[in-house]
Amino acid sequence: IRDLGTSLSHLYVLWMACCGLSDLDGISSCSSLKELYIAYNNISELSQLTWLDHLEVLDLEGNNIEDIDQMQYLRLCCKLSHLTVEGNLICLKPNAESAE
C-alpha cells in the first residue's frame, strides 16, 4: 500500500476489496484518500487509518474486526461520513449490558 501512496500522491479513491489484506501498514502514505473500500479482507486493526485526514467513505464490511476499541481510531478521521462495518465480529457479539 505504501508504494501506491508514494507513487500516486493524488489518489482519492482506493478499492482493495477481496485482496487478502491482513493489515493496513503503509496506508498513511495515501494521505489524499477520500474513499477507501477494503471489504472482505482479514483486517482486524485500524490504528493506521488515523493518518487519513481527508477520508470520507470507509467500507470495512466482512473483515475480522472483533475488538470494539478499534473503532476509536476512526474518531480521528474527522471528515468520515460513511462507514460500513457489517459482517465483522463486532456486529455479531452481544453487548454485555444488553438484555437481548
N, C-alpha and C positions, 0 to 999 in steps of 0.2 A: 504494500500500500504506500509505503514511504516513497518509492520510486515514482509512482503516479503523481503524488503531490508535488514533488520537486520538479518533475518534468512538465506538468500541466498546472501552472500556477493560477489559471483562471477556470479551474474545474468547479462547476457549480452543482452538477448532478452526478452521482455515482451509484450505479446499480450493480451490486455484487451478491445477488440472491443465489442460493443453492451452489455456493462455491467451496464449501467445506472449510470456511474460515473458523478458526478456533480462538483467535484474539484479534484485537484492533491495533496492535503495535504499529506505529508509524502513521496512523490516521491524522495526527496533529499536523503533518506536512501538507494536508489538504485543507488548509485554513480558509479557503474561499467557499467551501461546500455549503450549499443551501438545502440540498436534498440528499439523503443517504438511505438507500434501500439495501439492507443486509439481512433480509428474511431467509429463513430456513438454512441457517448455518449452525455452528456449535459454540456460539458466543455466550459467555457467562459473566464476563467482567466488562464494565462500562466506563471505567475511570479515564480512558484515553479520549473519550468524547468531550471532556470538559474544555478542551482547547478549540472546539469548533464554535466560535463566536457568532457565526452567521447562519448556523443550522436552523432551518425552519421545519423540515419534514424528516422524520426518522421512522423507518419501518424495521422493527426488530421481531416481527412475527416468526414463531416457530423456532426460536433459539433455545438455549439452556439456562436462561436467567432464573435462578431459584432463590436468590437472596434479595429480598425487598430493599435492603440497604443499597444495592447497586443503583437504584433509581435516584438516589440523592445526587449523583453526579450530573444528572440531566437538569437539575436546578440551575446549574451554571451556564446552560445553553439558553440564554435569556430570550432569544428570538424563536425558540421552539414552539410551534403552534399545532403541529400534527404528530401524534405519537401512536404507533401500533405495537402492542406487546402481546397480543392474543397468541395462544399456543405455547407460552412459556410456563415454566413450573410455578412462577409467582402468581399466575392466574388460576392455577389449579389447587393450590394449597388453601385449606380453610383458615380463616382468621381465628386465632385462639380466643378472641373476645367475642366472636360472633356466636349467636345462638344456633345457627344452622350448621 
